Amino acid sequence: MPNLEHPAYPAATLLHLESLVPCRESQVSMLLSVFGEHQQFSFPSIFIYGHTSSGKTYVMQTLLNTLQLPHVFVNCVEYFTSRLLLEEILIQLQSCSSETEQTSHVPCDNFNDFIRLFKEAVASRELQDQTLYIVLDRAEQLREMEANILPAFLRLQELTDRNVTVVLLSEIVWELFRPNTGCFEPFTLYFPDYSIGHLQKILSQNHPPEYSADFYSAYINILLGVFYMVCRDLKELQRLAALNFPKYCEPVASGEANERDTRKLWKNIEPHLKKAMQTVYLREISSSQWERLQRDDGEPGQLKGLSAHTHVELPYYSKFLLIAAYLASYNPVRTDKRFFLKHHGKIRKTNFMKKHEKTSNHLLGPKPFPLDRLLAILYSIVDSRVAPAANVFSQITSLVTLQLLSIVGHNDQLDGPRYKCTVSLDFIRAIAR
């Protein structure tokens, strides 16, 4: 039994629409009831919000294209000024009307000009007989434009006296949009995150025809079991599923196992999923490079991405400053005399030191240190004497700006600033070489 029903649209069209938007039937049903029939005036403005990759843009595009509703779809990140945004809406309106010939570009400097040009653009019979939808994706960018842009779009139906509905798509809630002076309240609709069951259903629909649906569904179940805790992004999961599936079905293709040997298939794919965990969201390498790495059975160390290039170009003394900061963060203060003085004398190893040195300082994380301790370690590891000149202090500030060091505490401390090293051991090893 179909979940989508509406008297204005054929049942076959709604059934096709339902197959295109799995796990979003309730949201589509709500939008259909708000839209009404073609010639009816819809709600003046609709605000749809939800996290990244929750299907907002895809559902709106699929709904409007499948039902063949006249619409304008604009990304506010691409058209980041009010003039670019308004002119793009007018350009797309000209292509919506079959009676309007393609005219030259008309400049639109403000919203008053836009309302006048908008009325001229929708004067055709085709756009007058049904609701026109203006969809503004990434609508949070409207807050960076002039103060009148957002309130005017929310009341566009009233200002133009035309059958038009403005749909705002955003990743933030309406409370962060509402101006202090107040404005027309839109109809709000929330798109929740996909659950693991929804992701399983959506990803399983893309199974290759040469393999059974159950086999691909078992692969998706393994993939979600590994990545669901660190990645809920549907697009990222689709990419991971497409990249790693050839390796999963490799034993089946070679005849070493059949589709039901889940244990053997898991042993084959497990090391490759561990390698893929290192590149989630990073896009360190292209898909073709990843496939080539899998064919060659490469190790994660062969990845020529961001994490592989731990060495960065720094000034001469900045490298020593960073090494000194790492030593100050991970070595206890009581060990400075033993490590950095040539004639430190005899140091007794007490039971207290042995007890506390069992726990690795790398597991406990970096500790804050004062500026004078950093400079003392710097003087001991640099061969030549370094004067505490402004050049050294400016390089410390540069390291903080690059987020290689972080300031701990407040700037108004009387005992001087305290720092903490934020880089890893591999990074320091690469610099120390």
Contacts in CASP RR format, 6 or more apart in sequence:
PFRMAT RR
TARGET T0000
AUTHOR 0000-0000-0000
METHOD contacts of the structure
MODEL  1
MPNLEHPAYPAATLLHLESLVPCRESQVSMLLSVFGEHQQFSFPSIFIYG
HTSSGKTYVMQTLLNTLQLPHVFVNCVEYFTSRLLLEEILIQLQSCSSET
EQTSHVPCDNFNDFIRLFKEAVASRELQDQTLYIVLDRAEQLREMEANIL
PAFLRLQELTDRNVTVVLLSEIVWELFRPNTGCFEPFTLYFPDYSIGHLQ
KILSQNHPPEYSADFYSAYINILLGVFYMVCRDLKELQRLAALNFPKYCE
PVASGEANERDTRKLWKNIEPHLKKAMQTVYLREISSSQWERLQRDDGEP
GQLKGLSAHTHVELPYYSKFLLIAAYLASYNPVRTDKRFFLKHHGKIRKT
NFMKKHEKTSNHLLGPKPFPLDRLLAILYSIVDSRVAPAANVFSQITSLV
TLQLLSIVGHNDQLDGPRYKCTVSLDFIRAIAR
2 11 0 8 1.000
2 14 0 8 1.000
2 15 0 8 1.000
2 18 0 8 1.000
3 18 0 8 1.000
3 25 0 8 1.000
3 26 0 8 1.000
3 29 0 8 1.000
4 14 0 8 1.000
4 15 0 8 1.000
4 17 0 8 1.000
4 18 0 8 1.000
4 25 0 8 1.000
4 28 0 8 1.000
4 29 0 8 1.000
4 32 0 8 1.000
5 11 0 8 1.000
5 14 0 8 1.000
5 29 0 8 1.000
6 14 0 8 1.000
6 32 0 8 1.000
6 33 0 8 1.000
6 36 0 8 1.000
7 37 0 8 1.000
8 36 0 8 1.000
8 37 0 8 1.000
8 38 0 8 1.000
9 32 0 8 1.000
9 67 0 8 1.000
13 66 0 8 1.000
13 67 0 8 1.000
16 66 0 8 1.000
17 28 0 8 1.000
17 62 0 8 1.000
17 63 0 8 1.000
17 66 0 8 1.000
17 67 0 8 1.000
18 25 0 8 1.000
18 28 0 8 1.000
20 62 0 8 1.000
20 66 0 8 1.000
21 28 0 8 1.000
21 58 0 8 1.000
21 59 0 8 1.000
21 62 0 8 1.000
21 63 0 8 1.000
22 198 0 8 1.000
22 201 0 8 1.000
22 202 0 8 1.000
22 205 0 8 1.000
23 194 0 8 1.000
23 198 0 8 1.000
23 201 0 8 1.000
23 202 0 8 1.000
24 55 0 8 1.000
24 59 0 8 1.000
24 191 0 8 1.000
27 59 0 8 1.000
27 189 0 8 1.000
27 191 0 8 1.000
28 59 0 8 1.000
28 63 0 8 1.000
30 189 0 8 1.000
31 46 0 8 1.000
31 59 0 8 1.000
31 63 0 8 1.000
31 189 0 8 1.000
32 63 0 8 1.000
34 42 0 8 1.000
34 43 0 8 1.000
34 46 0 8 1.000
34 187 0 8 1.000
35 42 0 8 1.000
35 69 0 8 1.000
35 131 0 8 1.000
35 165 0 8 1.000
36 42 0 8 1.000
38 69 0 8 1.000
38 129 0 8 1.000
38 130 0 8 1.000
38 131 0 8 1.000
39 129 0 8 1.000
39 130 0 8 1.000
39 131 0 8 1.000
39 163 0 8 1.000
40 131 0 8 1.000
41 131 0 8 1.000
41 157 0 8 1.000
41 163 0 8 1.000
42 131 0 8 1.000
42 133 0 8 1.000
42 163 0 8 1.000
42 165 0 8 1.000
43 165 0 8 1.000
43 186 0 8 1.000
43 187 0 8 1.000
44 154 0 8 1.000
44 155 0 8 1.000
44 156 0 8 1.000
44 157 0 8 1.000
44 158 0 8 1.000
44 165 0 8 1.000
44 166 0 8 1.000
44 184 0 8 1.000
44 186 0 8 1.000
45 153 0 8 1.000
45 154 0 8 1.000
45 155 0 8 1.000
45 156 0 8 1.000
45 157 0 8 1.000
45 165 0 8 1.000
45 166 0 8 1.000
45 167 0 8 1.000
45 168 0 8 1.000
45 184 0 8 1.000
45 186 0 8 1.000
45 187 0 8 1.000
46 165 0 8 1.000
46 166 0 8 1.000
46 167 0 8 1.000
46 168 0 8 1.000
46 186 0 8 1.000
46 187 0 8 1.000
46 188 0 8 1.000
46 189 0 8 1.000
47 139 0 8 1.000
47 168 0 8 1.000
47 170 0 8 1.000
47 174 0 8 1.000
47 177 0 8 1.000
47 186 0 8 1.000
47 187 0 8 1.000
47 188 0 8 1.000
47 189 0 8 1.000
48 56 0 8 1.000
48 60 0 8 1.000
48 167 0 8 1.000
48 168 0 8 1.000
48 169 0 8 1.000
48 170 0 8 1.000
48 188 0 8 1.000
48 189 0 8 1.000
48 190 0 8 1.000
48 191 0 8 1.000
49 56 0 8 1.000
49 169 0 8 1.000
49 170 0 8 1.000
49 171 0 8 1.000
49 172 0 8 1.000
49 173 0 8 1.000
49 174 0 8 1.000
49 188 0 8 1.000
49 189 0 8 1.000
49 190 0 8 1.000
49 191 0 8 1.000
50 56 0 8 1.000
50 170 0 8 1.000
50 171 0 8 1.000
50 190 0 8 1.000
50 191 0 8 1.000
50 192 0 8 1.000
50 193 0 8 1.000
51 171 0 8 1.000
51 193 0 8 1.000
52 171 0 8 1.000
52 233 0 8 1.000
53 194 0 8 1.000
53 232 0 8 1.000
53 233 0 8 1.000
53 234 0 8 1.000
53 235 0 8 1.000
53 236 0 8 1.000
54 191 0 8 1.000
54 192 0 8 1.000
54 193 0 8 1.000
54 194 0 8 1.000
55 191 0 8 1.000
55 234 0 8 1.000
56 137 0 8 1.000
56 169 0 8 1.000
56 191 0 8 1.000
57 137 0 8 1.000
57 169 0 8 1.000
59 191 0 8 1.000
60 73 0 8 1.000
60 135 0 8 1.000
60 167 0 8 1.000
60 169 0 8 1.000
61 73 0 8 1.000
63 69 0 8 1.000
64 71 0 8 1.000
64 73 0 8 1.000
64 133 0 8 1.000
64 135 0 8 1.000
69 130 0 8 1.000
69 131 0 8 1.000
69 133 0 8 1.000
70 96 0 8 1.000
70 126 0 8 1.000
70 127 0 8 1.000
70 130 0 8 1.000
70 131 0 8 1.000
70 132 0 8 1.000
70 133 0 8 1.000
71 96 0 8 1.000
71 132 0 8 1.000
71 133 0 8 1.000
71 134 0 8 1.000
71 135 0 8 1.000
72 89 0 8 1.000
72 92 0 8 1.000
72 93 0 8 1.000
72 96 0 8 1.000
72 132 0 8 1.000
72 133 0 8 1.000
72 134 0 8 1.000
72 135 0 8 1.000
73 92 0 8 1.000
73 135 0 8 1.000
73 137 0 8 1.000
74 85 0 8 1.000
74 88 0 8 1.000
74 89 0 8 1.000
74 92 0 8 1.000
74 134 0 8 1.000
74 135 0 8 1.000
74 136 0 8 1.000
74 137 0 8 1.000
75 137 0 8 1.000
75 138 0 8 1.000
76 85 0 8 1.000
76 136 0 8 1.000
76 137 0 8 1.000
76 138 0 8 1.000
76 139 0 8 1.000
76 140 0 8 1.000
76 141 0 8 1.000
76 142 0 8 1.000
77 138 0 8 1.000
77 141 0 8 1.000
79 85 0 8 1.000
79 88 0 8 1.000
80 141 0 8 1.000
80 144 0 8 1.000
81 145 0 8 1.000
82 110 0 8 1.000
82 111 0 8 1.000
82 145 0 8 1.000
82 146 0 8 1.000
82 149 0 8 1.000
83 107 0 8 1.000
83 108 0 8 1.000
83 109 0 8 1.000
85 136 0 8 1.000
85 145 0 8 1.000
85 149 0 8 1.000
86 108 0 8 1.000
86 111 0 8 1.000
86 113 0 8 1.000
86 114 0 8 1.000
87 105 0 8 1.000
87 106 0 8 1.000
87 107 0 8 1.000
87 108 0 8 1.000
89 114 0 8 1.000
89 118 0 8 1.000
89 134 0 8 1.000
90 106 0 8 1.000
90 108 0 8 1.000
90 114 0 8 1.000
90 117 0 8 1.000
90 118 0 8 1.000
90 121 0 8 1.000
91 105 0 8 1.000
93 118 0 8 1.000
93 121 0 8 1.000
93 122 0 8 1.000
93 127 0 8 1.000
93 132 0 8 1.000
94 100 0 8 1.000
94 102 0 8 1.000
94 103 0 8 1.000
94 121 0 8 1.000
95 102 0 8 1.000
96 126 0 8 1.000
96 127 0 8 1.000
96 132 0 8 1.000
97 121 0 8 1.000
97 122 0 8 1.000
97 124 0 8 1.000
97 126 0 8 1.000
97 127 0 8 1.000
98 124 0 8 1.000
98 126 0 8 1.000
99 124 0 8 1.000
99 125 0 8 1.000
99 126 0 8 1.000
100 121 0 8 1.000
100 124 0 8 1.000
106 117 0 8 1.000
108 114 0 8 1.000
108 117 0 8 1.000
111 148 0 8 1.000
111 149 0 8 1.000
111 152 0 8 1.000
115 159 0 8 1.000
115 160 0 8 1.000
118 156 0 8 1.000
118 160 0 8 1.000
118 162 0 8 1.000
119 160 0 8 1.000
119 162 0 8 1.000
121 127 0 8 1.000
122 128 0 8 1.000
122 132 0 8 1.000
122 160 0 8 1.000
122 162 0 8 1.000
122 164 0 8 1.000
128 162 0 8 1.000
128 163 0 8 1.000
130 163 0 8 1.000
131 163 0 8 1.000
131 164 0 8 1.000
131 165 0 8 1.000
132 162 0 8 1.000
132 163 0 8 1.000
132 164 0 8 1.000
132 165 0 8 1.000
133 164 0 8 1.000
133 165 0 8 1.000
133 166 0 8 1.000
133 167 0 8 1.000
134 153 0 8 1.000
134 156 0 8 1.000
134 164 0 8 1.000
134 165 0 8 1.000
134 166 0 8 1.000
134 167 0 8 1.000
135 167 0 8 1.000
135 169 0 8 1.000
136 142 0 8 1.000
136 153 0 8 1.000
136 166 0 8 1.000
136 167 0 8 1.000
136 168 0 8 1.000
136 169 0 8 1.000
137 169 0 8 1.000
138 169 0 8 1.000
138 170 0 8 1.000
138 171 0 8 1.000
139 168 0 8 1.000
139 169 0 8 1.000
139 170 0 8 1.000
139 177 0 8 1.000
140 170 0 8 1.000
140 171 0 8 1.000
140 172 0 8 1.000
140 176 0 8 1.000
140 177 0 8 1.000
142 149 0 8 1.000
142 150 0 8 1.000
142 153 0 8 1.000
142 168 0 8 1.000
142 177 0 8 1.000
143 150 0 8 1.000
143 176 0 8 1.000
143 177 0 8 1.000
147 179 0 8 1.000
150 177 0 8 1.000
150 179 0 8 1.000
150 183 0 8 1.000
151 179 0 8 1.000
151 182 0 8 1.000
151 183 0 8 1.000
151 184 0 8 1.000
152 159 0 8 1.000
153 166 0 8 1.000
153 168 0 8 1.000
154 166 0 8 1.000
154 183 0 8 1.000
154 184 0 8 1.000
154 186 0 8 1.000
155 183 0 8 1.000
155 184 0 8 1.000
156 164 0 8 1.000
156 166 0 8 1.000
157 163 0 8 1.000
157 164 0 8 1.000
157 165 0 8 1.000
157 166 0 8 1.000
166 186 0 8 1.000
168 177 0 8 1.000
168 186 0 8 1.000
170 177 0 8 1.000
174 186 0 8 1.000
174 188 0 8 1.000
193 232 0 8 1.000
194 202 0 8 1.000
194 232 0 8 1.000
194 234 0 8 1.000
196 224 0 8 1.000
196 228 0 8 1.000
199 224 0 8 1.000
199 228 0 8 1.000
199 232 0 8 1.000
199 234 0 8 1.000
199 237 0 8 1.000
200 217 0 8 1.000
200 220 0 8 1.000
200 221 0 8 1.000
200 224 0 8 1.000
202 234 0 8 1.000
203 220 0 8 1.000
203 223 0 8 1.000
203 224 0 8 1.000
203 234 0 8 1.000
203 237 0 8 1.000
203 238 0 8 1.000
203 241 0 8 1.000
204 213 0 8 1.000
204 216 0 8 1.000
204 217 0 8 1.000
204 220 0 8 1.000
206 216 0 8 1.000
206 238 0 8 1.000
206 241 0 8 1.000
206 242 0 8 1.000
207 213 0 8 1.000
207 215 0 8 1.000
207 216 0 8 1.000
207 217 0 8 1.000
208 216 0 8 1.000
208 245 0 8 1.000
211 249 0 8 1.000
211 252 0 8 1.000
211 259 0 8 1.000
212 259 0 8 1.000
214 259 0 8 1.000
215 249 0 8 1.000
215 252 0 8 1.000
215 259 0 8 1.000
216 245 0 8 1.000
218 262 0 8 1.000
219 241 0 8 1.000
219 245 0 8 1.000
219 248 0 8 1.000
219 249 0 8 1.000
219 265 0 8 1.000
220 241 0 8 1.000
222 248 0 8 1.000
222 266 0 8 1.000
222 269 0 8 1.000
222 273 0 8 1.000
223 237 0 8 1.000
223 240 0 8 1.000
223 241 0 8 1.000
223 244 0 8 1.000
223 273 0 8 1.000
224 237 0 8 1.000
226 273 0 8 1.000
226 277 0 8 1.000
227 237 0 8 1.000
227 240 0 8 1.000
227 273 0 8 1.000
227 277 0 8 1.000
227 280 0 8 1.000
230 277 0 8 1.000
230 280 0 8 1.000
231 237 0 8 1.000
231 240 0 8 1.000
231 280 0 8 1.000
231 281 0 8 1.000
233 281 0 8 1.000
236 280 0 8 1.000
236 281 0 8 1.000
239 287 0 8 1.000
240 276 0 8 1.000
240 280 0 8 1.000
242 287 0 8 1.000
243 276 0 8 1.000
243 287 0 8 1.000
243 290 0 8 1.000
243 291 0 8 1.000
244 269 0 8 1.000
244 272 0 8 1.000
244 273 0 8 1.000
244 276 0 8 1.000
244 294 0 8 1.000
246 291 0 8 1.000
246 294 0 8 1.000
247 268 0 8 1.000
247 269 0 8 1.000
247 272 0 8 1.000
247 294 0 8 1.000
248 265 0 8 1.000
248 268 0 8 1.000
248 269 0 8 1.000
249 265 0 8 1.000
250 268 0 8 1.000
251 257 0 8 1.000
251 261 0 8 1.000
251 264 0 8 1.000
251 265 0 8 1.000
251 268 0 8 1.000
252 258 0 8 1.000
252 259 0 8 1.000
252 265 0 8 1.000
256 264 0 8 1.000
257 264 0 8 1.000
257 265 0 8 1.000
272 294 0 8 1.000
274 300 0 8 1.000
275 293 0 8 1.000
275 299 0 8 1.000
275 300 0 8 1.000
275 303 0 8 1.000
276 290 0 8 1.000
278 284 0 8 1.000
278 300 0 8 1.000
278 303 0 8 1.000
278 307 0 8 1.000
279 285 0 8 1.000
279 290 0 8 1.000
279 303 0 8 1.000
282 305 0 8 1.000
282 306 0 8 1.000
282 307 0 8 1.000
284 303 0 8 1.000
284 304 0 8 1.000
284 305 0 8 1.000
284 306 0 8 1.000
284 307 0 8 1.000
284 308 0 8 1.000
285 293 0 8 1.000
285 303 0 8 1.000
285 304 0 8 1.000
285 305 0 8 1.000
289 304 0 8 1.000
293 302 0 8 1.000
293 303 0 8 1.000
301 308 0 8 1.000
302 308 0 8 1.000
310 424 0 8 1.000
310 426 0 8 1.000
310 427 0 8 1.000
310 430 0 8 1.000
311 430 0 8 1.000
311 431 0 8 1.000
311 433 0 8 1.000
312 431 0 8 1.000
314 322 0 8 1.000
314 431 0 8 1.000
315 395 0 8 1.000
317 378 0 8 1.000
317 382 0 8 1.000
317 386 0 8 1.000
317 391 0 8 1.000
317 392 0 8 1.000
317 395 0 8 1.000
318 395 0 8 1.000
318 398 0 8 1.000
318 399 0 8 1.000
319 431 0 8 1.000
320 378 0 8 1.000
320 381 0 8 1.000
320 382 0 8 1.000
321 374 0 8 1.000
321 378 0 8 1.000
321 392 0 8 1.000
321 395 0 8 1.000
321 396 0 8 1.000
321 399 0 8 1.000
322 399 0 8 1.000
322 404 0 8 1.000
322 405 0 8 1.000
322 421 0 8 1.000
322 423 0 8 1.000
322 428 0 8 1.000
322 431 0 8 1.000
323 381 0 8 1.000
323 428 0 8 1.000
323 431 0 8 1.000
323 432 0 8 1.000
324 374 0 8 1.000
324 375 0 8 1.000
324 377 0 8 1.000
324 378 0 8 1.000
324 381 0 8 1.000
325 369 0 8 1.000
325 374 0 8 1.000
325 399 0 8 1.000
325 405 0 8 1.000
325 419 0 8 1.000
325 421 0 8 1.000
326 366 0 8 1.000
326 421 0 8 1.000
326 423 0 8 1.000
326 425 0 8 1.000
326 428 0 8 1.000
327 339 0 8 1.000
327 377 0 8 1.000
327 381 0 8 1.000
328 369 0 8 1.000
328 373 0 8 1.000
328 374 0 8 1.000
328 377 0 8 1.000
328 419 0 8 1.000
328 421 0 8 1.000
329 365 0 8 1.000
329 366 0 8 1.000
329 367 0 8 1.000
329 368 0 8 1.000
329 369 0 8 1.000
329 420 0 8 1.000
329 421 0 8 1.000
330 361 0 8 1.000
330 362 0 8 1.000
330 365 0 8 1.000
330 366 0 8 1.000
330 367 0 8 1.000
330 421 0 8 1.000
331 339 0 8 1.000
331 361 0 8 1.000
332 361 0 8 1.000
333 373 0 8 1.000
334 353 0 8 1.000
336 373 0 8 1.000
336 376 0 8 1.000
336 377 0 8 1.000
337 344 0 8 1.000
337 347 0 8 1.000
338 344 0 8 1.000
338 347 0 8 1.000
340 376 0 8 1.000
340 377 0 8 1.000
340 380 0 8 1.000
340 381 0 8 1.000
341 380 0 8 1.000
361 367 0 8 1.000
362 425 0 8 1.000
366 420 0 8 1.000
366 421 0 8 1.000
366 422 0 8 1.000
367 420 0 8 1.000
368 408 0 8 1.000
368 418 0 8 1.000
368 419 0 8 1.000
368 420 0 8 1.000
369 418 0 8 1.000
369 419 0 8 1.000
369 420 0 8 1.000
370 415 0 8 1.000
370 416 0 8 1.000
370 417 0 8 1.000
370 418 0 8 1.000
371 396 0 8 1.000
371 416 0 8 1.000
371 417 0 8 1.000
371 418 0 8 1.000
371 419 0 8 1.000
374 396 0 8 1.000
374 419 0 8 1.000
375 388 0 8 1.000
375 392 0 8 1.000
378 386 0 8 1.000
378 392 0 8 1.000
379 385 0 8 1.000
379 386 0 8 1.000
386 392 0 8 1.000
396 405 0 8 1.000
396 419 0 8 1.000
399 405 0 8 1.000
400 406 0 8 1.000
400 407 0 8 1.000
400 419 0 8 1.000
403 422 0 8 1.000
404 421 0 8 1.000
404 422 0 8 1.000
404 423 0 8 1.000
405 419 0 8 1.000
405 420 0 8 1.000
405 421 0 8 1.000
405 422 0 8 1.000
406 419 0 8 1.000
406 420 0 8 1.000
406 422 0 8 1.000
407 417 0 8 1.000
407 418 0 8 1.000
407 419 0 8 1.000
407 420 0 8 1.000
408 418 0 8 1.000
408 419 0 8 1.000
408 420 0 8 1.000
409 418 0 8 1.000
411 417 0 8 1.000
END
